[in-house]
Structures are given as structure tokens and as C-alpha cells.
């Protein structure tokens, strides 16, 4: 069974800076962020995984990622995740 991950990264050097994303391979994606391959996250590396949630349904995972990137989703993540 394949899983789809919605994750929240936290910078190690600036612990109040976060990034939310979606992937099918969590460890490879973290490595990509930490190697500087992602323009949005390269200047804040290194990163650590703060939260990762696995979904068996790709559509639900993408919907949850979109929600976490909204204003109410960011508030939810800050309070609950």
C-alpha cells in the first residue's frame, strides 16, 4: 500500500520558521530540502520534520496540505501540531 505524506518542517537554526508540503517519499523529500534543491527552503536549511501525517488517499492528502497552508489551517497547525 502506498502512502502520501503531508509534512511540516521546522528550521533548526530559526525554530519559529516552518514549511508545509506533500510527498510520497518523506526521507527523500527531507534530504532534498536540506541539500538546497528547493528554492523556497534553501536559505533556511537545515530542516527537521516537526509533523508528518500519512494518508492512503492521495486526494485527501493534497486537500489537507491545502488546508494547512490556509489561514485557519496555519492556526490549527500552530495550536495542535
Phi and psi in radians as a Rosetta constraint file:
Dihedral C 1 N 2 CA 2 C 2 CIRCULARHARMONIC -1.524 0.35
Dihedral N 2 CA 2 C 2 N 3 CIRCULARHARMONIC 2.543 0.35
Dihedral C 2 N 3 CA 3 C 3 CIRCULARHARMONIC -2.086 0.35
Dihedral N 3 CA 3 C 3 N 4 CIRCULARHARMONIC 2.653 0.35
Dihedral C 3 N 4 CA 4 C 4 CIRCULARHARMONIC -2.135 0.35
Dihedral N 4 CA 4 C 4 N 5 CIRCULARHARMONIC 2.321 0.35
Dihedral C 4 N 5 CA 5 C 5 CIRCULARHARMONIC -1.980 0.35
Dihedral N 5 CA 5 C 5 N 6 CIRCULARHARMONIC 2.357 0.35
Dihedral C 5 N 6 CA 6 C 6 CIRCULARHARMONIC -1.863 0.35
Dihedral N 6 CA 6 C 6 N 7 CIRCULARHARMONIC 2.238 0.35
Dihedral C 6 N 7 CA 7 C 7 CIRCULARHARMONIC -2.304 0.35
Dihedral N 7 CA 7 C 7 N 8 CIRCULARHARMONIC 2.704 0.35
Dihedral C 7 N 8 CA 8 C 8 CIRCULARHARMONIC -2.128 0.35
Dihedral N 8 CA 8 C 8 N 9 CIRCULARHARMONIC 2.143 0.35
Dihedral C 8 N 9 CA 9 C 9 CIRCULARHARMONIC -1.732 0.35
Dihedral N 9 CA 9 C 9 N 10 CIRCULARHARMONIC 2.645 0.35
Dihedral C 9 N 10 CA 10 C 10 CIRCULARHARMONIC -2.250 0.35
Dihedral N 10 CA 10 C 10 N 11 CIRCULARHARMONIC 2.351 0.35
Dihedral C 10 N 11 CA 11 C 11 CIRCULARHARMONIC -1.216 0.35
Dihedral N 11 CA 11 C 11 N 12 CIRCULARHARMONIC 2.577 0.35
Dihedral C 11 N 12 CA 12 C 12 CIRCULARHARMONIC -1.403 0.35
Dihedral N 12 CA 12 C 12 N 13 CIRCULARHARMONIC -0.681 0.35
Dihedral C 12 N 13 CA 13 C 13 CIRCULARHARMONIC -1.415 0.35
Dihedral N 13 CA 13 C 13 N 14 CIRCULARHARMONIC -0.487 0.35
Dihedral C 13 N 14 CA 14 C 14 CIRCULARHARMONIC -2.253 0.35
Dihedral N 14 CA 14 C 14 N 15 CIRCULARHARMONIC 1.445 0.35
Dihedral C 14 N 15 CA 15 C 15 CIRCULARHARMONIC -1.077 0.35
Dihedral N 15 CA 15 C 15 N 16 CIRCULARHARMONIC -0.101 0.35
Dihedral C 15 N 16 CA 16 C 16 CIRCULARHARMONIC -1.739 0.35
Dihedral N 16 CA 16 C 16 N 17 CIRCULARHARMONIC 0.171 0.35
Dihedral C 16 N 17 CA 17 C 17 CIRCULARHARMONIC -1.876 0.35
Dihedral N 17 CA 17 C 17 N 18 CIRCULARHARMONIC 2.224 0.35
Dihedral C 17 N 18 CA 18 C 18 CIRCULARHARMONIC -2.200 0.35
Dihedral N 18 CA 18 C 18 N 19 CIRCULARHARMONIC 2.778 0.35
Dihedral C 18 N 19 CA 19 C 19 CIRCULARHARMONIC -2.444 0.35
Dihedral N 19 CA 19 C 19 N 20 CIRCULARHARMONIC 2.357 0.35
Dihedral C 19 N 20 CA 20 C 20 CIRCULARHARMONIC -1.971 0.35
Dihedral N 20 CA 20 C 20 N 21 CIRCULARHARMONIC 2.382 0.35
Dihedral C 20 N 21 CA 21 C 21 CIRCULARHARMONIC -2.656 0.35
Dihedral N 21 CA 21 C 21 N 22 CIRCULARHARMONIC -3.098 0.35
Dihedral C 21 N 22 CA 22 C 22 CIRCULARHARMONIC -2.315 0.35
Dihedral N 22 CA 22 C 22 N 23 CIRCULARHARMONIC 2.468 0.35
Dihedral C 22 N 23 CA 23 C 23 CIRCULARHARMONIC -2.785 0.35
Dihedral N 23 CA 23 C 23 N 24 CIRCULARHARMONIC 2.863 0.35
Dihedral C 23 N 24 CA 24 C 24 CIRCULARHARMONIC -1.781 0.35
Dihedral N 24 CA 24 C 24 N 25 CIRCULARHARMONIC -0.256 0.35
Dihedral C 24 N 25 CA 25 C 25 CIRCULARHARMONIC -2.320 0.35
Dihedral N 25 CA 25 C 25 N 26 CIRCULARHARMONIC 1.671 0.35
Dihedral C 25 N 26 CA 26 C 26 CIRCULARHARMONIC -1.114 0.35
Dihedral N 26 CA 26 C 26 N 27 CIRCULARHARMONIC -0.807 0.35
Dihedral C 26 N 27 CA 27 C 27 CIRCULARHARMONIC -1.166 0.35
Dihedral N 27 CA 27 C 27 N 28 CIRCULARHARMONIC -0.690 0.35
Dihedral C 27 N 28 CA 28 C 28 CIRCULARHARMONIC -1.160 0.35
Dihedral N 28 CA 28 C 28 N 29 CIRCULARHARMONIC -0.644 0.35
Dihedral C 28 N 29 CA 29 C 29 CIRCULARHARMONIC -1.198 0.35
Dihedral N 29 CA 29 C 29 N 30 CIRCULARHARMONIC -0.703 0.35
Dihedral C 29 N 30 CA 30 C 30 CIRCULARHARMONIC -1.090 0.35
Dihedral N 30 CA 30 C 30 N 31 CIRCULARHARMONIC -0.754 0.35
Dihedral C 30 N 31 CA 31 C 31 CIRCULARHARMONIC -1.064 0.35
Dihedral N 31 CA 31 C 31 N 32 CIRCULARHARMONIC -0.691 0.35
Dihedral C 31 N 32 CA 32 C 32 CIRCULARHARMONIC -1.112 0.35
Dihedral N 32 CA 32 C 32 N 33 CIRCULARHARMONIC -0.753 0.35
Dihedral C 32 N 33 CA 33 C 33 CIRCULARHARMONIC -1.099 0.35
Dihedral N 33 CA 33 C 33 N 34 CIRCULARHARMONIC -0.753 0.35
Dihedral C 33 N 34 CA 34 C 34 CIRCULARHARMONIC -1.325 0.35
Dihedral N 34 CA 34 C 34 N 35 CIRCULARHARMONIC -0.309 0.35
Dihedral C 34 N 35 CA 35 C 35 CIRCULARHARMONIC -1.560 0.35
Dihedral N 35 CA 35 C 35 N 36 CIRCULARHARMONIC -0.087 0.35
Dihedral C 35 N 36 CA 36 C 36 CIRCULARHARMONIC 1.546 0.35
Dihedral N 36 CA 36 C 36 N 37 CIRCULARHARMONIC 0.238 0.35
Dihedral C 36 N 37 CA 37 C 37 CIRCULARHARMONIC -1.315 0.35
Dihedral N 37 CA 37 C 37 N 38 CIRCULARHARMONIC -0.230 0.35
Dihedral C 37 N 38 CA 38 C 38 CIRCULARHARMONIC -1.889 0.35
Dihedral N 38 CA 38 C 38 N 39 CIRCULARHARMONIC 2.012 0.35
Dihedral C 38 N 39 CA 39 C 39 CIRCULARHARMONIC -1.013 0.35
Dihedral N 39 CA 39 C 39 N 40 CIRCULARHARMONIC -0.583 0.35
Dihedral C 39 N 40 CA 40 C 40 CIRCULARHARMONIC -1.264 0.35
Dihedral N 40 CA 40 C 40 N 41 CIRCULARHARMONIC -0.379 0.35
Dihedral C 40 N 41 CA 41 C 41 CIRCULARHARMONIC -2.074 0.35
Dihedral N 41 CA 41 C 41 N 42 CIRCULARHARMONIC -0.133 0.35
Dihedral C 41 N 42 CA 42 C 42 CIRCULARHARMONIC -1.091 0.35
Dihedral N 42 CA 42 C 42 N 43 CIRCULARHARMONIC -0.599 0.35
Dihedral C 42 N 43 CA 43 C 43 CIRCULARHARMONIC -1.361 0.35
Dihedral N 43 CA 43 C 43 N 44 CIRCULARHARMONIC -0.178 0.35
Dihedral C 43 N 44 CA 44 C 44 CIRCULARHARMONIC -1.910 0.35
Dihedral N 44 CA 44 C 44 N 45 CIRCULARHARMONIC 0.132 0.35
Dihedral C 44 N 45 CA 45 C 45 CIRCULARHARMONIC -1.169 0.35
Dihedral N 45 CA 45 C 45 N 46 CIRCULARHARMONIC 2.691 0.35
Dihedral C 45 N 46 CA 46 C 46 CIRCULARHARMONIC -1.478 0.35
Dihedral N 46 CA 46 C 46 N 47 CIRCULARHARMONIC 2.743 0.35
Dihedral C 46 N 47 CA 47 C 47 CIRCULARHARMONIC -1.997 0.35
Dihedral N 47 CA 47 C 47 N 48 CIRCULARHARMONIC 2.751 0.35
Dihedral C 47 N 48 CA 48 C 48 CIRCULARHARMONIC -2.327 0.35
Dihedral N 48 CA 48 C 48 N 49 CIRCULARHARMONIC 2.711 0.35
Dihedral C 48 N 49 CA 49 C 49 CIRCULARHARMONIC -1.387 0.35
Dihedral N 49 CA 49 C 49 N 50 CIRCULARHARMONIC 2.103 0.35
Dihedral C 49 N 50 CA 50 C 50 CIRCULARHARMONIC -1.545 0.35
Dihedral N 50 CA 50 C 50 N 51 CIRCULARHARMONIC -0.800 0.35
Dihedral C 50 N 51 CA 51 C 51 CIRCULARHARMONIC -2.544 0.35
Dihedral N 51 CA 51 C 51 N 52 CIRCULARHARMONIC 2.438 0.35
Dihedral C 51 N 52 CA 52 C 52 CIRCULARHARMONIC -2.435 0.35
Dihedral N 52 CA 52 C 52 N 53 CIRCULARHARMONIC 2.302 0.35
Dihedral C 52 N 53 CA 53 C 53 CIRCULARHARMONIC -2.152 0.35
Dihedral N 53 CA 53 C 53 N 54 CIRCULARHARMONIC 2.219 0.35
Dihedral C 53 N 54 CA 54 C 54 CIRCULARHARMONIC -1.669 0.35
Dihedral N 54 CA 54 C 54 N 55 CIRCULARHARMONIC 2.376 0.35
Dihedral C 54 N 55 CA 55 C 55 CIRCULARHARMONIC -2.156 0.35
Dihedral N 55 CA 55 C 55 N 56 CIRCULARHARMONIC 2.515 0.35
Dihedral C 55 N 56 CA 56 C 56 CIRCULARHARMONIC -1.566 0.35
Dihedral N 56 CA 56 C 56 N 57 CIRCULARHARMONIC -0.254 0.35
Dihedral C 56 N 57 CA 57 C 57 CIRCULARHARMONIC -1.895 0.35
Dihedral N 57 CA 57 C 57 N 58 CIRCULARHARMONIC 2.047 0.35
Dihedral C 57 N 58 CA 58 C 58 CIRCULARHARMONIC -1.068 0.35
Dihedral N 58 CA 58 C 58 N 59 CIRCULARHARMONIC -0.752 0.35
Dihedral C 58 N 59 CA 59 C 59 CIRCULARHARMONIC -1.064 0.35
Dihedral N 59 CA 59 C 59 N 60 CIRCULARHARMONIC -0.737 0.35
Dihedral C 59 N 60 CA 60 C 60 CIRCULARHARMONIC -1.126 0.35
Dihedral N 60 CA 60 C 60 N 61 CIRCULARHARMONIC -0.671 0.35
Dihedral C 60 N 61 CA 61 C 61 CIRCULARHARMONIC -1.109 0.35
Dihedral N 61 CA 61 C 61 N 62 CIRCULARHARMONIC -0.789 0.35
Dihedral C 61 N 62 CA 62 C 62 CIRCULARHARMONIC -1.143 0.35
Dihedral N 62 CA 62 C 62 N 63 CIRCULARHARMONIC -0.653 0.35
Dihedral C 62 N 63 CA 63 C 63 CIRCULARHARMONIC -1.105 0.35
Dihedral N 63 CA 63 C 63 N 64 CIRCULARHARMONIC -0.721 0.35
Dihedral C 63 N 64 CA 64 C 64 CIRCULARHARMONIC -1.189 0.35
Dihedral N 64 CA 64 C 64 N 65 CIRCULARHARMONIC -0.675 0.35
Dihedral C 64 N 65 CA 65 C 65 CIRCULARHARMONIC -1.060 0.35
Dihedral N 65 CA 65 C 65 N 66 CIRCULARHARMONIC -0.809 0.35
Dihedral C 65 N 66 CA 66 C 66 CIRCULARHARMONIC -1.030 0.35
Dihedral N 66 CA 66 C 66 N 67 CIRCULARHARMONIC -0.758 0.35
Dihedral C 66 N 67 CA 67 C 67 CIRCULARHARMONIC -1.058 0.35
Dihedral N 67 CA 67 C 67 N 68 CIRCULARHARMONIC -0.808 0.35
Dihedral C 67 N 68 CA 68 C 68 CIRCULARHARMONIC -1.110 0.35
Dihedral N 68 CA 68 C 68 N 69 CIRCULARHARMONIC -0.418 0.35
Dihedral C 68 N 69 CA 69 C 69 CIRCULARHARMONIC -1.519 0.35
Dihedral N 69 CA 69 C 69 N 70 CIRCULARHARMONIC -0.076 0.35
Dihedral C 69 N 70 CA 70 C 70 CIRCULARHARMONIC -1.490 0.35
Dihedral N 70 CA 70 C 70 N 71 CIRCULARHARMONIC 2.960 0.35
Dihedral C 70 N 71 CA 71 C 71 CIRCULARHARMONIC -1.047 0.35
Dihedral N 71 CA 71 C 71 N 72 CIRCULARHARMONIC -0.833 0.35
Dihedral C 71 N 72 CA 72 C 72 CIRCULARHARMONIC -1.220 0.35
Dihedral N 72 CA 72 C 72 N 73 CIRCULARHARMONIC -0.567 0.35
Dihedral C 72 N 73 CA 73 C 73 CIRCULARHARMONIC -1.170 0.35
Dihedral N 73 CA 73 C 73 N 74 CIRCULARHARMONIC -0.695 0.35
Dihedral C 73 N 74 CA 74 C 74 CIRCULARHARMONIC -1.117 0.35
Dihedral N 74 CA 74 C 74 N 75 CIRCULARHARMONIC -0.707 0.35
Dihedral C 74 N 75 CA 75 C 75 CIRCULARHARMONIC -1.107 0.35
Dihedral N 75 CA 75 C 75 N 76 CIRCULARHARMONIC -0.759 0.35
Dihedral C 75 N 76 CA 76 C 76 CIRCULARHARMONIC -1.042 0.35
Dihedral N 76 CA 76 C 76 N 77 CIRCULARHARMONIC -0.834 0.35
Dihedral C 76 N 77 CA 77 C 77 CIRCULARHARMONIC -1.090 0.35
Dihedral N 77 CA 77 C 77 N 78 CIRCULARHARMONIC -0.721 0.35
Dihedral C 77 N 78 CA 78 C 78 CIRCULARHARMONIC -1.115 0.35
Dihedral N 78 CA 78 C 78 N 79 CIRCULARHARMONIC -0.660 0.35
Dihedral C 78 N 79 CA 79 C 79 CIRCULARHARMONIC -1.469 0.35
Dihedral N 79 CA 79 C 79 N 80 CIRCULARHARMONIC -0.659 0.35
Dihedral C 79 N 80 CA 80 C 80 CIRCULARHARMONIC -1.899 0.35
Dihedral N 80 CA 80 C 80 N 81 CIRCULARHARMONIC -0.449 0.35
